[in-house]
Amino acid sequence: MAAVKGRTHRTGVADAVQFKTRIHAARRAKASQVADALGISLGAYIDALLDREQLDERGRPVWWQDPVPRDQEELPLSHSA
């Protein structure tokens, strides 16, 4: 595959692994747009985001506000009839 014009060549990824996930098309487009604006690959952009992620004392992102299932003391079951 030919290099993208204007994009810098990424080094230090000899031990890199493939990262597969499904996300909304609009978010993928946004991430690709940001990577293109920076002149880097999408993989390099995701690496940079993860490198800068701030974690709390439990290893969770500091911005995460939703409940974490393993923190629940009871199973979230509705009362049976």
mmCIF file of the N, C-alpha and C atoms, coordinates in Angstrom:
data_MODEL
# 
_entry.id   MODEL 
# 
loop_
_atom_site.group_PDB 
_atom_site.id 
_atom_site.type_symbol 
_atom_site.label_atom_id 
_atom_site.label_alt_id 
_atom_site.label_comp_id 
_atom_site.label_asym_id 
_atom_site.label_entity_id 
_atom_site.label_seq_id 
_atom_site.pdbx_PDB_ins_code 
_atom_site.Cartn_x 
_atom_site.Cartn_y 
_atom_site.Cartn_z 
_atom_site.occupancy 
_atom_site.B_iso_or_equiv 
_atom_site.pdbx_formal_charge 
_atom_site.auth_seq_id 
_atom_site.auth_comp_id 
_atom_site.auth_asym_id 
_atom_site.auth_atom_id 
_atom_site.pdbx_PDB_model_num 
ATOM 1   N N  . MET A 1 1  ? 0.839   -1.176  0.000  1.00 0.00 ? 1  MET A N  1 
ATOM 2   C CA . MET A 1 1  ? 0.000   0.000   0.000  1.00 0.00 ? 1  MET A CA 1 
ATOM 3   C C  . MET A 1 1  ? 0.889   1.245   0.000  1.00 0.00 ? 1  MET A C  1 
ATOM 4   N N  . ALA A 1 2  ? 0.549   2.197   -0.811 1.00 0.00 ? 2  ALA A N  1 
ATOM 5   C CA . ALA A 1 2  ? 1.348   3.416   -0.932 1.00 0.00 ? 2  ALA A CA 1 
ATOM 6   C C  . ALA A 1 2  ? 1.153   4.310   0.293  1.00 0.00 ? 2  ALA A C  1 
ATOM 7   N N  . ALA A 1 3  ? 2.202   5.061   0.618  1.00 0.00 ? 3  ALA A N  1 
ATOM 8   C CA . ALA A 1 3  ? 2.136   5.978   1.749  1.00 0.00 ? 3  ALA A CA 1 
ATOM 9   C C  . ALA A 1 3  ? 1.184   7.127   1.444  1.00 0.00 ? 3  ALA A C  1 
ATOM 10  N N  . VAL A 1 4  ? 0.538   7.651   2.460  1.00 0.00 ? 4  VAL A N  1 
ATOM 11  C CA . VAL A 1 4  ? -0.356  8.784   2.306  1.00 0.00 ? 4  VAL A CA 1 
ATOM 12  C C  . VAL A 1 4  ? 0.492   10.040  2.205  1.00 0.00 ? 4  VAL A C  1 
ATOM 13  N N  . LYS A 1 5  ? 0.207   10.854  1.184  1.00 0.00 ? 5  LYS A N  1 
ATOM 14  C CA . LYS A 1 5  ? 0.986   12.069  0.958  1.00 0.00 ? 5  LYS A CA 1 
ATOM 15  C C  . LYS A 1 5  ? 0.899   13.006  2.162  1.00 0.00 ? 5  LYS A C  1 
ATOM 16  N N  . GLY A 1 6  ? 2.044   13.468  2.654  1.00 0.00 ? 6  GLY A N  1 
ATOM 17  C CA . GLY A 1 6  ? 2.116   14.398  3.763  1.00 0.00 ? 6  GLY A CA 1 
ATOM 18  C C  . GLY A 1 6  ? 2.149   13.750  5.124  1.00 0.00 ? 6  GLY A C  1 
ATOM 19  N N  . ARG A 1 7  ? 1.964   12.449  5.189  1.00 0.00 ? 7  ARG A N  1 
ATOM 20  C CA . ARG A 1 7  ? 1.951   11.753  6.476  1.00 0.00 ? 7  ARG A CA 1 
ATOM 21  C C  . ARG A 1 7  ? 3.363   11.311  6.821  1.00 0.00 ? 7  ARG A C  1 
ATOM 22  N N  . THR A 1 8  ? 3.753   11.515  8.056  1.00 0.00 ? 8  THR A N  1 
ATOM 23  C CA . THR A 1 8  ? 5.083   11.093  8.476  1.00 0.00 ? 8  THR A CA 1 
ATOM 24  C C  . THR A 1 8  ? 5.120   9.578   8.634  1.00 0.00 ? 8  THR A C  1 
ATOM 25  N N  . HIS A 1 9  ? 6.284   8.994   8.395  1.00 0.00 ? 9  HIS A N  1 
ATOM 26  C CA . HIS A 1 9  ? 6.460   7.553   8.532  1.00 0.00 ? 9  HIS A CA 1 
ATOM 27  C C  . HIS A 1 9  ? 6.571   7.209   10.007 1.00 0.00 ? 9  HIS A C  1 
ATOM 28  N N  . ARG A 1 10 ? 5.808   6.246   10.427 1.00 0.00 ? 10 ARG A N  1 
ATOM 29  C CA . ARG A 1 10 ? 5.767   5.845   11.841 1.00 0.00 ? 10 ARG A CA 1 
ATOM 30  C C  . ARG A 1 10 ? 6.839   4.801   12.116 1.00 0.00 ? 10 ARG A C  1 
ATOM 31  N N  . THR A 1 11 ? 7.597   5.018   13.168 1.00 0.00 ? 11 THR A N  1 
ATOM 32  C CA . THR A 1 11 ? 8.640   4.073   13.553 1.00 0.00 ? 11 THR A CA 1 
ATOM 33  C C  . THR A 1 11 ? 8.319   3.482   14.916 1.00 0.00 ? 11 THR A C  1 
ATOM 34  N N  . GLY A 1 12 ? 9.019   2.428   15.287 1.00 0.00 ? 12 GLY A N  1 
ATOM 35  C CA . GLY A 1 12 ? 8.854   1.833   16.603 1.00 0.00 ? 12 GLY A CA 1 
ATOM 36  C C  . GLY A 1 12 ? 7.605   0.998   16.768 1.00 0.00 ? 12 GLY A C  1 
ATOM 37  N N  . VAL A 1 13 ? 7.085   0.460   15.674 1.00 0.00 ? 13 VAL A N  1 
ATOM 38  C CA . VAL A 1 13 ? 5.865   -0.339  15.761 1.00 0.00 ? 13 VAL A CA 1 
ATOM 39  C C  . VAL A 1 13 ? 6.096   -1.783  15.322 1.00 0.00 ? 13 VAL A C  1 
ATOM 40  N N  . ALA A 1 14 ? 7.337   -2.233  15.408 1.00 0.00 ? 14 ALA A N  1 
ATOM 41  C CA . ALA A 1 14 ? 7.648   -3.603  14.988 1.00 0.00 ? 14 ALA A CA 1 
ATOM 42  C C  . ALA A 1 14 ? 6.898   -4.623  15.831 1.00 0.00 ? 14 ALA A C  1 
ATOM 43  N N  . ASP A 1 15 ? 6.615   -4.310  17.089 1.00 0.00 ? 15 ASP A N  1 
ATOM 44  C CA . ASP A 1 15 ? 5.911   -5.235  17.964 1.00 0.00 ? 15 ASP A CA 1 
ATOM 45  C C  . ASP A 1 15 ? 4.424   -4.898  18.099 1.00 0.00 ? 15 ASP A C  1 
ATOM 46  N N  . ALA A 1 16 ? 3.919   -4.035  17.226 1.00 0.00 ? 16 ALA A N  1 
ATOM 47  C CA . ALA A 1 16 ? 2.522   -3.621  17.291 1.00 0.00 ? 16 ALA A CA 1 
ATOM 48  C C  . ALA A 1 16 ? 1.593   -4.782  16.947 1.00 0.00 ? 16 ALA A C  1 
ATOM 49  N N  . VAL A 1 17 ? 0.414   -4.752  17.546 1.00 0.00 ? 17 VAL A N  1 
ATOM 50  C CA . VAL A 1 17 ? -0.601  -5.763  17.278 1.00 0.00 ? 17 VAL A CA 1 
ATOM 51  C C  . VAL A 1 17 ? -1.837  -5.081  16.694 1.00 0.00 ? 17 VAL A C  1 
ATOM 52  N N  . GLN A 1 18 ? -2.644  -5.864  16.014 1.00 0.00 ? 18 GLN A N  1 
ATOM 53  C CA . GLN A 1 18 ? -3.859  -5.326  15.429 1.00 0.00 ? 18 GLN A CA 1 
ATOM 54  C C  . GLN A 1 18 ? -4.896  -5.092  16.516 1.00 0.00 ? 18 GLN A C  1 
ATOM 55  N N  . PHE A 1 19 ? -5.620  -3.995  16.414 1.00 0.00 ? 19 PHE A N  1 
ATOM 56  C CA . PHE A 1 19 ? -6.615  -3.595  17.400 1.00 0.00 ? 19 PHE A CA 1 
ATOM 57  C C  . PHE A 1 19 ? -7.953  -3.489  16.685 1.00 0.00 ? 19 PHE A C  1 
ATOM 58  N N  . LYS A 1 20 ? -8.779  -4.511  16.826 1.00 0.00 ? 20 LYS A N  1 
ATOM 59  C CA . LYS A 1 20 ? -10.069 -4.522  16.132 1.00 0.00 ? 20 LYS A CA 1 
ATOM 60  C C  . LYS A 1 20 ? -11.186 -4.155  17.091 1.00 0.00 ? 20 LYS A C  1 
ATOM 61  N N  . THR A 1 21 ? -12.077 -3.305  16.633 1.00 0.00 ? 21 THR A N  1 
ATOM 62  C CA . THR A 1 21 ? -13.243 -2.916  17.420 1.00 0.00 ? 21 THR A CA 1 
ATOM 63  C C  . THR A 1 21 ? -14.301 -2.366  16.479 1.00 0.00 ? 21 THR A C  1 
ATOM 64  N N  . ARG A 1 22 ? -15.495 -2.269  16.948 1.00 0.00 ? 22 ARG A N  1 
ATOM 65  C CA . ARG A 1 22 ? -16.577 -1.663  16.174 1.00 0.00 ? 22 ARG A CA 1 
ATOM 66  C C  . ARG A 1 22 ? -16.997 -0.372  16.853 1.00 0.00 ? 22 ARG A C  1 
ATOM 67  N N  . ILE A 1 23 ? -17.062 0.698   16.072 1.00 0.00 ? 23 ILE A N  1 
ATOM 68  C CA . ILE A 1 23 ? -17.510 1.996   16.569 1.00 0.00 ? 23 ILE A CA 1 
ATOM 69  C C  . ILE A 1 23 ? -18.455 2.586   15.540 1.00 0.00 ? 23 ILE A C  1 
ATOM 70  N N  . HIS A 1 24 ? -19.177 3.629   15.938 1.00 0.00 ? 24 HIS A N  1 
ATOM 71  C CA . HIS A 1 24 ? -20.079 4.305   15.019 1.00 0.00 ? 24 HIS A CA 1 
ATOM 72  C C  . HIS A 1 24 ? -19.276 4.925   13.868 1.00 0.00 ? 24 HIS A C  1 
ATOM 73  N N  . ALA A 1 25 ? -19.846 4.881   12.685 1.00 0.00 ? 25 ALA A N  1 
ATOM 74  C CA . ALA A 1 25 ? -19.168 5.397   11.484 1.00 0.00 ? 25 ALA A CA 1 
ATOM 75  C C  . ALA A 1 25 ? -18.759 6.863   11.649 1.00 0.00 ? 25 ALA A C  1 
ATOM 76  N N  . ALA A 1 26 ? -19.601 7.652   12.291 1.00 0.00 ? 26 ALA A N  1 
ATOM 77  C CA . ALA A 1 26 ? -19.280 9.076   12.477 1.00 0.00 ? 26 ALA A CA 1 
ATOM 78  C C  . ALA A 1 26 ? -18.059 9.260   13.365 1.00 0.00 ? 26 ALA A C  1 
ATOM 79  N N  . ARG A 1 27 ? -17.907 8.407   14.376 1.00 0.00 ? 27 ARG A N  1 
ATOM 80  C CA . ARG A 1 27 ? -16.723 8.508   15.255 1.00 0.00 ? 27 ARG A CA 1 
ATOM 81  C C  . ARG A 1 27 ? -15.464 8.070   14.521 1.00 0.00 ? 27 ARG A C  1 
ATOM 82  N N  . ARG A 1 28 ? -15.601 7.048   13.695 1.00 0.00 ? 28 ARG A N  1 
ATOM 83  C CA . ARG A 1 28 ? -14.450 6.611   12.887 1.00 0.00 ? 28 ARG A CA 1 
ATOM 84  C C  . ARG A 1 28 ? -14.032 7.727   11.943 1.00 0.00 ? 28 ARG A C  1 
ATOM 85  N N  . ALA A 1 29 ? -15.005 8.357   11.309 1.00 0.00 ? 29 ALA A N  1 
ATOM 86  C CA . ALA A 1 29 ? -14.710 9.461   10.391 1.00 0.00 ? 29 ALA A CA 1 
ATOM 87  C C  . ALA A 1 29 ? -14.039 10.612  11.134 1.00 0.00 ? 29 ALA A C  1 
ATOM 88  N N  . LYS A 1 30 ? -14.520 10.908  12.339 1.00 0.00 ? 30 LYS A N  1 
ATOM 89  C CA . LYS A 1 30 ? -13.925 11.985  13.150 1.00 0.00 ? 30 LYS A CA 1 
ATOM 90  C C  . LYS A 1 30 ? -12.476 11.666  13.496 1.00 0.00 ? 30 LYS A C  1 
ATOM 91  N N  . ALA A 1 31 ? -12.222 10.434  13.940 1.00 0.00 ? 31 ALA A N  1 
ATOM 92  C CA . ALA A 1 31 ? -10.866 10.033  14.300 1.00 0.00 ? 31 ALA A CA 1 
ATOM 93  C C  . ALA A 1 31 ? -9.945  10.079  13.082 1.00 0.00 ? 31 ALA A C  1 
ATOM 94  N N  . SER A 1 32 ? -10.436 9.618   11.945 1.00 0.00 ? 32 SER A N  1 
ATOM 95  C CA . SER A 1 32 ? -9.631  9.658   10.715 1.00 0.00 ? 32 SER A CA 1 
ATOM 96  C C  . SER A 1 32 ? -9.345  11.091  10.293 1.00 0.00 ? 32 SER A C  1 
ATOM 97  N N  . GLN A 1 33 ? -10.338 11.960  10.454 1.00 0.00 ? 33 GLN A N  1 
ATOM 98  C CA . GLN A 1 33 ? -10.167 13.371  10.102 1.00 0.00 ? 33 GLN A CA 1 
ATOM 99  C C  . GLN A 1 33 ? -9.104  14.024  10.982 1.00 0.00 ? 33 GLN A C  1 
ATOM 100 N N  . VAL A 1 34 ? -9.136  13.721  12.276 1.00 0.00 ? 34 VAL A N  1 
ATOM 101 C CA . VAL A 1 34 ? -8.141  14.275  13.201 1.00 0.00 ? 34 VAL A CA 1 
ATOM 102 C C  . VAL A 1 34 ? -6.747  13.755  12.841 1.00 0.00 ? 34 VAL A C  1 
ATOM 103 N N  . ALA A 1 35 ? -6.634  12.438  12.606 1.00 0.00 ? 35 ALA A N  1 
ATOM 104 C CA . ALA A 1 35 ? -5.346  11.852  12.250 1.00 0.00 ? 35 ALA A CA 1 
ATOM 105 C C  . ALA A 1 35 ? -4.799  12.485  10.973 1.00 0.00 ? 35 ALA A C  1 
ATOM 106 N N  . ASP A 1 36 ? -5.665  12.660  9.969  1.00 0.00 ? 36 ASP A N  1 
ATOM 107 C CA . ASP A 1 36 ? -5.243  13.293  8.719  1.00 0.00 ? 36 ASP A CA 1 
ATOM 108 C C  . ASP A 1 36 ? -4.780  14.724  8.948  1.00 0.00 ? 36 ASP A C  1 
ATOM 109 N N  . ALA A 1 37 ? -5.505  15.457  9.804  1.00 0.00 ? 37 ALA A N  1 
ATOM 110 C CA . ALA A 1 37 ? -5.124  16.847  10.099 1.00 0.00 ? 37 ALA A CA 1 
ATOM 111 C C  . ALA A 1 37 ? -3.766  16.917  10.790 1.00 0.00 ? 37 ALA A C  1 
ATOM 112 N N  . LEU A 1 38 ? -3.456  15.870  11.578 1.00 0.00 ? 38 LEU A N  1 
ATOM 113 C CA . LEU A 1 38 ? -2.164  15.810  12.263 1.00 0.00 ? 38 LEU A CA 1 
ATOM 114 C C  . LEU A 1 38 ? -1.063  15.249  11.373 1.00 0.00 ? 38 LEU A C  1 
ATOM 115 N N  . GLY A 1 39 ? -1.453  14.658  10.254 1.00 0.00 ? 39 GLY A N  1 
ATOM 116 C CA . GLY A 1 39 ? -0.464  14.060  9.357  1.00 0.00 ? 39 GLY A CA 1 
ATOM 117 C C  . GLY A 1 39 ? 0.070   12.738  9.883  1.00 0.00 ? 39 GLY A C  1 
ATOM 118 N N  . ILE A 1 40 ? -0.771  12.023  10.653 1.00 0.00 ? 40 ILE A N  1 
ATOM 119 C CA . ILE A 1 40 ? -0.354  10.735  11.212 1.00 0.00 ? 40 ILE A CA 1 
ATOM 120 C C  . ILE A 1 40 ? -1.415  9.684   10.874 1.00 0.00 ? 40 ILE A C  1 
ATOM 121 N N  . SER A 1 41 ? -1.072  8.437   11.097 1.00 0.00 ? 41 SER A N  1 
ATOM 122 C CA . SER A 1 41 ? -2.029  7.361   10.845 1.00 0.00 ? 41 SER A CA 1 
ATOM 123 C C  . SER A 1 41 ? -3.073  7.308   11.949 1.00 0.00 ? 41 SER A C  1 
ATOM 124 N N  . LEU A 1 42 ? -4.162  6.633   11.667 1.00 0.00 ? 42 LEU A N  1 
ATOM 125 C CA . LEU A 1 42 ? -5.192  6.439   12.673 1.00 0.00 ? 42 LEU A CA 1 
ATOM 126 C C  . LEU A 1 42 ? -4.625  5.668   13.865 1.00 0.00 ? 42 LEU A C  1 
ATOM 127 N N  . GLY A 1 43 ? -3.786  4.673   13.604 1.00 0.00 ? 43 GLY A N  1 
ATOM 128 C CA . GLY A 1 43 ? -3.159  3.913   14.676 1.00 0.00 ? 43 GLY A CA 1 
ATOM 129 C C  . GLY A 1 43 ? -2.286  4.781   15.562 1.00 0.00 ? 43 GLY A C  1 
ATOM 130 N N  . ALA A 1 44 ? -1.516  5.680   14.957 1.00 0.00 ? 44 ALA A N  1 
ATOM 131 C CA . ALA A 1 44 ? -0.662  6.585   15.729 1.00 0.00 ? 44 ALA A CA 1 
ATOM 132 C C  . ALA A 1 44 ? -1.512  7.525   16.584 1.00 0.00 ? 44 ALA A C  1 
ATOM 133 N N  . TYR A 1 45 ? -2.655  7.948   16.035 1.00 0.00 ? 45 TYR A N  1 
ATOM 134 C CA . TYR A 1 45 ? -3.558  8.821   16.790 1.00 0.00 ? 45 TYR A CA 1 
ATOM 135 C C  . TYR A 1 45 ? -4.142  8.082   17.992 1.00 0.00 ? 45 TYR A C  1 
ATOM 136 N N  . ILE A 1 46 ? -4.608  6.853   17.804 1.00 0.00 ? 46 ILE A N  1 
ATOM 137 C CA . ILE A 1 46 ? -5.168  6.065   18.904 1.00 0.00 ? 46 ILE A CA 1 
ATOM 138 C C  . ILE A 1 46 ? -4.087  5.802   19.962 1.00 0.00 ? 46 ILE A C  1 
ATOM 139 N N  . ASP A 1 47 ? -2.871  5.473   19.527 1.00 0.00 ? 47 ASP A N  1 
ATOM 140 C CA . ASP A 1 47 ? -1.752  5.297   20.464 1.00 0.00 ? 47 ASP A CA 1 
ATOM 141 C C  . ASP A 1 47 ? -1.551  6.553   21.313 1.00 0.00 ? 47 ASP A C  1 
ATOM 142 N N  . ALA A 1 48 ? -1.572  7.723   20.665 1.00 0.00 ? 48 ALA A N  1 
ATOM 143 C CA . ALA A 1 48 ? -1.363  8.983   21.378 1.00 0.00 ? 48 ALA A CA 1 
ATOM 144 C C  . ALA A 1 48 ? -2.484  9.242   22.374 1.00 0.00 ? 48 ALA A C  1 
ATOM 145 N N  . LEU A 1 49 ? -3.716  8.945   21.988 1.00 0.00 ? 49 LEU A N  1 
ATOM 146 C CA . LEU A 1 49 ? -4.842  9.118   22.920 1.00 0.00 ? 49 LEU A CA 1 
ATOM 147 C C  . LEU A 1 49 ? -4.672  8.234   24.148 1.00 0.00 ? 49 LEU A C  1 
ATOM 148 N N  . LEU A 1 50 ? -4.335  6.975   23.932 1.00 0.00 ? 50 LEU A N  1 
ATOM 149 C CA . LEU A 1 50 ? -4.181  6.048   25.049 1.00 0.00 ? 50 LEU A CA 1 
ATOM 150 C C  . LEU A 1 50 ? -2.982  6.399   25.923 1.00 0.00 ? 50 LEU A C  1 
ATOM 151 N N  . ASP A 1 51 ? -1.903  6.896   25.318 1.00 0.00 ? 51 ASP A N  1 
ATOM 152 C CA . ASP A 1 51 ? -0.740  7.322   26.101 1.00 0.00 ? 51 ASP A CA 1 
ATOM 153 C C  . ASP A 1 51 ? -1.079  8.469   27.049 1.00 0.00 ? 51 ASP A C  1 
ATOM 154 N N  . ARG A 1 52 ? -2.025  9.311   26.645 1.00 0.00 ? 52 ARG A N  1 
ATOM 155 C CA . ARG A 1 52 ? -2.370  10.497  27.429 1.00 0.00 ? 52 ARG A CA 1 
ATOM 156 C C  . ARG A 1 52 ? -3.570  10.283  28.352 1.00 0.00 ? 52 ARG A C  1 
ATOM 157 N N  . GLU A 1 53 ? -4.163  9.101   28.328 1.00 0.00 ? 53 GLU A N  1 
ATOM 158 C CA . GLU A 1 53 ? -5.331  8.802   29.165 1.00 0.00 ? 53 GLU A CA 1 
ATOM 159 C C  . GLU A 1 53 ? -4.970  8.913   30.641 1.00 0.00 ? 53 GLU A C  1 
ATOM 160 N N  . GLN A 1 54 ? -5.727  9.695   31.386 1.00 0.00 ? 54 GLN A N  1 
ATOM 161 C CA . GLN A 1 54 ? -5.496  9.849   32.825 1.00 0.00 ? 54 GLN A CA 1 
ATOM 162 C C  . GLN A 1 54 ? -6.384  8.856   33.568 1.00 0.00 ? 54 GLN A C  1 
ATOM 163 N N  . LEU A 1 55 ? -5.764  8.085   34.449 1.00 0.00 ? 55 LEU A N  1 
ATOM 164 C CA . LEU A 1 55 ? -6.486  7.056   35.186 1.00 0.00 ? 55 LEU A CA 1 
ATOM 165 C C  . LEU A 1 55 ? -6.556  7.397   36.665 1.00 0.00 ? 55 LEU A C  1 
ATOM 166 N N  . ASP A 1 56 ? -7.628  6.922   37.312 1.00 0.00 ? 56 ASP A N  1 
ATOM 167 C CA . ASP A 1 56 ? -7.750  7.114   38.756 1.00 0.00 ? 56 ASP A CA 1 
ATOM 168 C C  . ASP A 1 56 ? -7.014  6.001   39.493 1.00 0.00 ? 56 ASP A C  1 
ATOM 169 N N  . GLU A 1 57 ? -7.169  5.956   40.809 1.00 0.00 ? 57 GLU A N  1 
ATOM 170 C CA . GLU A 1 57 ? -6.448  4.971   41.612 1.00 0.00 ? 57 GLU A CA 1 
ATOM 171 C C  . GLU A 1 57 ? -6.881  3.531   41.341 1.00 0.00 ? 57 GLU A C  1 
ATOM 172 N N  . ARG A 1 58 ? -8.045  3.354   40.697 1.00 0.00 ? 58 ARG A N  1 
ATOM 173 C CA . ARG A 1 58 ? -8.509  2.010   40.353 1.00 0.00 ? 58 ARG A CA 1 
ATOM 174 C C  . ARG A 1 58 ? -8.151  1.607   38.922 1.00 0.00 ? 58 ARG A C  1 
ATOM 175 N N  . GLY A 1 59 ? -7.459  2.498   38.217 1.00 0.00 ? 59 GLY A N  1 
ATOM 176 C CA . GLY A 1 59 ? -7.074  2.203   36.845 1.00 0.00 ? 59 GLY A CA 1 
ATOM 177 C C  . GLY A 1 59 ? -8.153  2.528   35.827 1.00 0.00 ? 59 GLY A C  1 
ATOM 178 N N  . ARG A 1 60 ? -9.108  3.336   36.218 1.00 0.00 ? 60 ARG A N  1 
ATOM 179 C CA . ARG A 1 60 ? -10.218 3.718   35.337 1.00 0.00 ? 60 ARG A CA 1 
ATOM 180 C C  . ARG A 1 60 ? -10.018 5.149   34.856 1.00 0.00 ? 60 ARG A C  1 
ATOM 181 N N  . PRO A 1 61 ? -10.525 5.465   33.657 1.00 0.00 ? 61 PRO A N  1 
ATOM 182 C CA . PRO A 1 61 ? -10.406 6.845   33.166 1.00 0.00 ? 61 PRO A CA 1 
ATOM 183 C C  . PRO A 1 61 ? -11.064 7.822   34.148 1.00 0.00 ? 61 PRO A C  1 
ATOM 184 N N  . VAL A 1 62 ? -10.409 8.948   34.405 1.00 0.00 ? 62 VAL A N  1 
ATOM 185 C CA . VAL A 1 62 ? -10.936 9.915   35.370 1.00 0.00 ? 62 VAL A CA 1 
ATOM 186 C C  . VAL A 1 62 ? -12.250 10.534  34.894 1.00 0.00 ? 62 VAL A C  1 
ATOM 187 N N  . TRP A 1 63 ? -12.516 10.520  33.610 1.00 0.00 ? 63 TRP A N  1 
ATOM 188 C CA . TRP A 1 63 ? -13.734 11.114  33.069 1.00 0.00 ? 63 TRP A CA 1 
ATOM 189 C C  . TRP A 1 63 ? -14.929 10.159  33.105 1.00 0.00 ? 63 TRP A C  1 
ATOM 190 N N  . TRP A 1 64 ? -14.749 8.879   33.413 1.00 0.00 ? 64 TRP A N  1 
ATOM 191 C CA . TRP A 1 64 ? -15.833 7.899   33.372 1.00 0.00 ? 64 TRP A CA 1 
ATOM 192 C C  . TRP A 1 64 ? -16.805 8.143   34.523 1.00 0.00 ? 64 TRP A C  1 
ATOM 193 N N  . GLN A 1 65 ? -18.087 8.325   34.211 1.00 0.00 ? 65 GLN A N  1 
ATOM 194 C CA . GLN A 1 65 ? -19.102 8.620   35.219 1.00 0.00 ? 65 GLN A CA 1 
ATOM 195 C C  . GLN A 1 65 ? -20.150 7.515   35.382 1.00 0.00 ? 65 GLN A C  1 
ATOM 196 N N  . ASP A 1 66 ? -20.249 6.593   34.435 1.00 0.00 ? 66 ASP A N  1 
ATOM 197 C CA . ASP A 1 66 ? -21.263 5.537   34.480 1.00 0.00 ? 66 ASP A CA 1 
ATOM 198 C C  . ASP A 1 66 ? -20.924 4.498   35.541 1.00 0.00 ? 66 ASP A C  1 
ATOM 199 N N  . PRO A 1 67 ? -21.945 3.815   36.069 1.00 0.00 ? 67 PRO A N  1 
ATOM 200 C CA . PRO A 1 67 ? -21.692 2.758   37.044 1.00 0.00 ? 67 PRO A CA 1 
ATOM 201 C C  . PRO A 1 67 ? -20.854 1.644   36.427 1.00 0.00 ? 67 PRO A C  1 
ATOM 202 N N  . VAL A 1 68 ? -20.043 1.023   37.241 1.00 0.00 ? 68 VAL A N  1 
ATOM 203 C CA . VAL A 1 68 ? -19.218 -0.098  36.794 1.00 0.00 ? 68 VAL A CA 1 
ATOM 204 C C  . VAL A 1 68 ? -19.855 -1.369  37.359 1.00 0.00 ? 68 VAL A C  1 
ATOM 205 N N  . PRO A 1 69 ? -20.291 -2.300  36.490 1.00 0.00 ? 69 PRO A N  1 
ATOM 206 C CA . PRO A 1 69 ? -21.028 -3.482  36.946 1.00 0.00 ? 69 PRO A CA 1 
ATOM 207 C C  . PRO A 1 69 ? -20.367 -4.247  38.088 1.00 0.00 ? 69 PRO A C  1 
ATOM 208 N N  . ARG A 1 70 ? -19.067 -4.409  38.076 1.00 0.00 ? 70 ARG A N  1 
ATOM 209 C CA . ARG A 1 70 ? -18.429 -5.208  39.129 1.00 0.00 ? 70 ARG A CA 1 
ATOM 210 C C  . ARG A 1 70 ? -18.459 -4.526  40.497 1.00 0.00 ? 70 ARG A C  1 
ATOM 211 N N  . ASP A 1 71 ? -18.807 -3.234  40.537 1.00 0.00 ? 71 ASP A N  1 
ATOM 212 C CA . ASP A 1 71 ? -18.901 -2.520  41.805 1.00 0.00 ? 71 ASP A CA 1 
ATOM 213 C C  . ASP A 1 71 ? -20.237 -2.732  42.499 1.00 0.00 ? 71 ASP A C  1 
ATOM 214 N N  . GLN A 1 72 ? -21.210 -3.292  41.793 1.00 0.00 ? 72 GLN A N  1 
ATOM 215 C CA . GLN A 1 72 ? -22.531 -3.503  42.374 1.00 0.00 ? 72 GLN A CA 1 
ATOM 216 C C  . GLN A 1 72 ? -22.500 -4.656  43.364 1.00 0.00 ? 72 GLN A C  1 
ATOM 217 N N  . GLU A 1 73 ? -23.153 -4.464  44.495 1.00 0.00 ? 73 GLU A N  1 
ATOM 218 C CA . GLU A 1 73 ? -23.201 -5.512  45.503 1.00 0.00 ? 73 GLU A CA 1 
ATOM 219 C C  . GLU A 1 73 ? -24.287 -6.535  45.196 1.00 0.00 ? 73 GLU A C  1 
ATOM 220 N N  . GLU A 1 74 ? -25.352 -6.103  44.518 1.00 0.00 ? 74 GLU A N  1 
ATOM 221 C CA . GLU A 1 74 ? -26.440 -7.006  44.171 1.00 0.00 ? 74 GLU A CA 1 
ATOM 222 C C  . GLU A 1 74 ? -26.585 -7.052  42.663 1.00 0.00 ? 74 GLU A C  1 
ATOM 223 N N  . LEU A 1 75 ? -27.079 -8.152  42.172 1.00 0.00 ? 75 LEU A N  1 
ATOM 224 C CA . LEU A 1 75 ? -27.382 -8.239  40.752 1.00 0.00 ? 75 LEU A CA 1 
ATOM 225 C C  . LEU A 1 75 ? -28.568 -7.339  40.440 1.00 0.00 ? 75 LEU A C  1 
ATOM 226 N N  . PRO A 1 76 ? -28.514 -6.618  39.328 1.00 0.00 ? 76 PRO A N  1 
ATOM 227 C CA . PRO A 1 76 ? -29.608 -5.718  38.982 1.00 0.00 ? 76 PRO A CA 1 
ATOM 228 C C  . PRO A 1 76 ? -30.798 -6.468  38.398 1.00 0.00 ? 76 PRO A C  1 
ATOM 229 N N  . LEU A 1 77 ? -31.444 -7.309  39.209 1.00 0.00 ? 77 LEU A N  1 
ATOM 230 C CA . LEU A 1 77 ? -32.592 -8.081  38.763 1.00 0.00 ? 77 LEU A CA 1 
ATOM 231 C C  . LEU A 1 77 ? -33.880 -7.421  39.255 1.00 0.00 ? 77 LEU A C  1 
ATOM 232 N N  . SER A 1 78 ? -34.903 -7.455  38.406 1.00 0.00 ? 78 SER A N  1 
ATOM 233 C CA . SER A 1 78 ? -36.188 -6.937  38.846 1.00 0.00 ? 78 SER A CA 1 
ATOM 234 C C  . SER A 1 78 ? -36.864 -7.988  39.717 1.00 0.00 ? 78 SER A C  1 
ATOM 235 N N  . HIS A 1 79 ? -37.784 -7.568  40.547 1.00 0.00 ? 79 HIS A N  1 
ATOM 236 C CA . HIS A 1 79 ? -38.472 -8.490  41.431 1.00 0.00 ? 79 HIS A CA 1 
ATOM 237 C C  . HIS A 1 79 ? -39.330 -9.437  40.608 1.00 0.00 ? 79 HIS A C  1 
ATOM 238 N N  . SER A 1 80 ? -39.273 -10.702 40.904 1.00 0.00 ? 80 SER A N  1 
ATOM 239 C CA . SER A 1 80 ? -40.087 -11.675 40.179 1.00 0.00 ? 80 SER A CA 1 
ATOM 240 C C  . SER A 1 80 ? -41.466 -11.756 40.780 1.00 0.00 ? 80 SER A C  1 
ATOM 241 N N  . ALA A 1 81 ? -42.418 -12.136 39.969 1.00 0.00 ? 81 ALA A N  1 
ATOM 242 C CA . ALA A 1 81 ? -43.818 -12.203 40.421 1.00 0.00 ? 81 ALA A CA 1 
ATOM 243 C C  . ALA A 1 81 ? -44.114 -13.485 41.139 1.00 0.00 ? 81 ALA A C  1 
# 
